[in-house]
């Protein structure tokens, strides 16, 4: 079925929404945003982006891990 036809058929249905629907949704959103997060990816990315030392450290650690992996594979291949 075409997306337009699906949308039009959905619009034709008589869906009843309560007057307090928007308030309920916004309350749930507010509760979700107020929950404490132990592993907040967005906050971690903000911290990393704000400090060049952290960015450089991550690049160096990635390069070291990559070179160790290559050396280990070469060691396995030539042994």
Secondary structure by P-SEA (a helix, b strand, c coil): ccaaaaaaaaaacccccccaaaaaaaaaaaaaaaccccccaaaaaaaaaacaaaaaaaaaaaaaaaaaaaaaaaaaaac
